[in-house]
Amino acid sequence: MGTVFSQIADHALYPCGGDTCNHCGRSGVPIYVYTGEIVHSELAADPEDAEADPEVYEVCARCILGGNLVKSSVSVKEVARSLAPNGRVRDHLIAEYHRMPDIPLFVQWDDWPHCCGEWCEFQGVPASYDESKRVPADDAYWDRGPKPWSYGAALMPESLQEVSRFRCQTCGKRYFTWQST
């Protein structure tokens, strides 16, 4: 389990390179990509600006975890409904999703694997093309749900960023997503 974000392993966490948080205005701290909106403008560093333009793109971990931001993607609500028909559990899953930066890079759609009633932990991308070749043999393929891998024995993406690896924190099952560019 990651120490900064519970659903992102620390070794897989990478700041975006921005220097100022769009929510609190702090600089000198790691900044992460987060495509979303400020919920309560009065809690932002500049409430008038946040009221006029609530969108955020680069924020610090404290603000992501603070609960005053929501992601722009609505696809997570559909996944949470299928995962948890119970309203309290579903609300918990949705809240957890809003407390994660936009890591990994989902090129085509948000497709965060889930298992045992929870989001899986993002483990990173393959370190090399040789490692990417072995991914289908080591991990289960995920494409908006578990799917059989039918693209040959090896995986050779154009970019290693297209392949994301995940692990269930409850049962240990491993998954990967592949979103080709």
N, C-alpha and C positions, 0 to 999 in steps of 0.2 A: 504494500500500500504506500502510495506516495505521501511524503510529509507535507508538501505544499498543497497539492490537490489530491484527494483520496483516490480518484479514478485515473490518475496519470502517474506512472512510475517516475521517480525523481530523475533517473538517467535518461528518460524520454522527454523531459520538459525542456523547452527552449524558448527564451524570450524572443520577441519580434525585432528588437533593435530600437524601438521607439524610446523617447527620453522623457515623456511627460504623460501621466495618467489623464485620460479624457474625463474622468469622474471627479477625482479628488485634487488633481493638479500637481501631485507630488512628482518629483524627479529624483534621479539617483537611486531608483529601485528597479528591479526587473519589470518590464512591461510586456504584456502578452496580447496577441490578437484576440479580439472579442467583438463580434458583430452583433450589436444589440442596442437596447435603449435603457435610459435611466427611468426608473419607476416613479420615484418621488424627487422632483427637481430641487426641492428645498434642502435636500441632503447633499447636493453636489457642491463643489467648491465655488461655482458661479451659478447660483440658482436661476438668475434671469436667462442666461445663455442656455442652461439645461432645459428650461421651460420652452424656449423658442426652438431649440434644436436638441432633442433628447438622445439622438444617435451617438453611439460610442464605437470606436474601432480598436483602440489601444488602451488597455487599463492594467493596473497593478493587481497582484494577487489579493491584497486586502479588500479591494473594491469588488472583485469577482466573488469572493467568498462572503462579502457583506450583505448580500441579499437585496440590494437596490438596483440590480441590473437584470434584464431578461434578454435572452437571445432572440434574434429575429426569426429563426427557423421555427415553424410550427409542426414539422414532421414528428418531433419528439412526443407530442401529445398523443398522436396515433399509436406510437410504439408503447408509450406508458399505459394507454388504455388496454392494449392487448396483453401487456405484462401483468397488469394489476387491475382487475375489475373493481377492487375495493378502493373507494375514494381516497382514504387516508394514505394508503400505500402508493397509489397513483400520484397523488400530490407530492409525496416525498420524492419519488423518482423524477418528476418534472422539476422540482426545486433543486435536486442534485445536478441535473443537466444544466441548469442555468448557472451553477457554481463551477463550471469548467470552462477554461479558455477554448478557443477554436483550434485545438490540437487534438487529433492530427488534421492534416489538410484533406478535407473531403472535396474532391474536384467536382463531382456530379450531384451528390445529395448527402445529407447528414445520415450516416449509417453506423451508429455506434452499437457494437454487439452487446448483447445482454444474456445473462445466464443465471440460473438459480434465483430469479426475481430481482437481480441487481444489474447495474451497468458493469461491464467488464473493465478491467484496468488496461489502459493503453500502455503497451510495452515498448513502442518505438517502431522504427522502420528497419529493414535489413541493412546491415553494415556494408554489404558488398553485393555485387551481382551473383557471385558464387553462393552466398547465403540465400539470396532471393530464389534461386533455383530449387532449394530444399524446402522452402516454406510450405508448398502444398502437401508434402509428405509429412511434415511435422505438425501442422496446424489444420484445423477444420476451416473450410471456406465459408465466408459469411457475405451474403448479398441480400440485404434487407431480411435476413433470416438465414439459418443454416442451409447450405445448398451443396450438392455434390460438385466437386471440381471436375470440369470437363474440358479443360484447355490444354491437355497434354501433361506430361510428368513434371516439366520444369516451368517455372514462372520467370519470364524475362521482361520486366517492365521497361518502358522508355526512361523512367525516372524512378529511383528508389522511393521517393516521396509518395508514389502511387500505391504502395503497399504498406498497410498498417497492421501491426500485430497486437493482439489483446490476450488477456488471461482472466478467467473467472477467479475472483478472490475467495470463493467458497469451495468449489470443487477442483479448481486448477486446470480445467479444460482450456485449451488455447484455440484462438480463432485468428483469421486474417481477413482483411478486406483488400480488394484490388480495384481501384478506380482509375482506369486508363485515361490518359490525356488525349 
